[in-house]
Amino acid sequence: MRATAELHKLGQSIWLDNITRALLTSGKLREYIRDLSVTGLTSNPTIFDNAIKSADSYDAAIQEKAAAGIGSEALFYDLALDDLTQAADLFRGVHESTAGIDGWVSLELSPRLADDAPGSAKAAIELHARAKRPNLFIKIPRHPGRHHGDRGIDLRRRCRST
């Protein structure tokens, strides 16, 4: 038995901290789920930035969206949602078989929204609605070193209520 499968049997959730279009199109992510007991995937803007810079698999989509007048941040989220909804579909069986404990895929909001609770709530709700995947969650960044107190609680309530 692989070490990752043994870890999973002991209750450890194994998440991949990476996403690339090639990981999806090559079938590698499906293999990781099936053969290595990977149970979730996390992403952030830096991960996507590295994926986009290191491969040409995003070039056609970028050119098409840019020609349509889609701005840089909207273009980023379009590309991210394209990849992450595919990943969420691959993890859907894990999500269902574990009653939502595992099988999650994450998308992080722009750090520019870290001090904007209403803007963060609006963006998180809109992105989740666009994704249309129950196992895709939106990570909401906060400014490091600052106490957000009631604003953070209010933000979580707003996002959960929709």
Rosetta blueprint (number, residue, H / E / L):
1 M L
2 R L
3 A H
4 T H
5 A H
6 E H
7 L H
8 H H
9 K H
10 L L
11 G L
12 Q L
13 S L
14 I E
15 W E
16 L E
17 D L
18 N L
19 I L
20 T L
21 R H
22 A H
23 L H
24 L H
25 T H
26 S L
27 G L
28 K H
29 L H
30 R H
31 E H
32 Y H
33 I H
34 R H
35 D H
36 L H
37 S L
38 V E
39 T E
40 G E
41 L E
42 T L
43 S L
44 N L
45 P H
46 T H
47 I H
48 F H
49 D H
50 N H
51 A H
52 I H
53 K H
54 S H
55 A L
56 D L
57 S L
58 Y L
59 D H
60 A H
61 A H
62 I H
63 Q H
64 E H
65 K H
66 A H
67 A H
68 A L
69 G L
70 I L
71 G L
72 S H
73 E H
74 A H
75 L H
76 F H
77 Y H
78 D H
79 L H
80 A H
81 L H
82 D H
83 D H
84 L H
85 T H
86 Q H
87 A H
88 A H
89 D H
90 L H
91 F H
92 R H
93 G H
94 V H
95 H H
96 E H
97 S H
98 T L
99 A L
100 G L
101 I L
102 D L
103 G L
104 W E
105 V E
106 S E
107 L E
108 E E
109 L L
110 S L
111 P H
112 R H
113 L H
114 A L
115 D L
116 D L
117 A H
118 P H
119 G H
120 S H
121 A H
122 K H
123 A H
124 A H
125 I H
126 E H
127 L H
128 H H
129 A H
130 R H
131 A H
132 K L
133 R L
134 P L
135 N L
136 L E
137 F E
138 I E
139 K E
140 I L
141 P L
142 R L
143 H L
144 P L
145 G L
146 R L
147 H L
148 H L
149 G H
150 D H
151 R H
152 G H
153 I H
154 D H
155 L H
156 R H
157 R H
158 R H
159 C H
160 R H
161 S L
162 T L
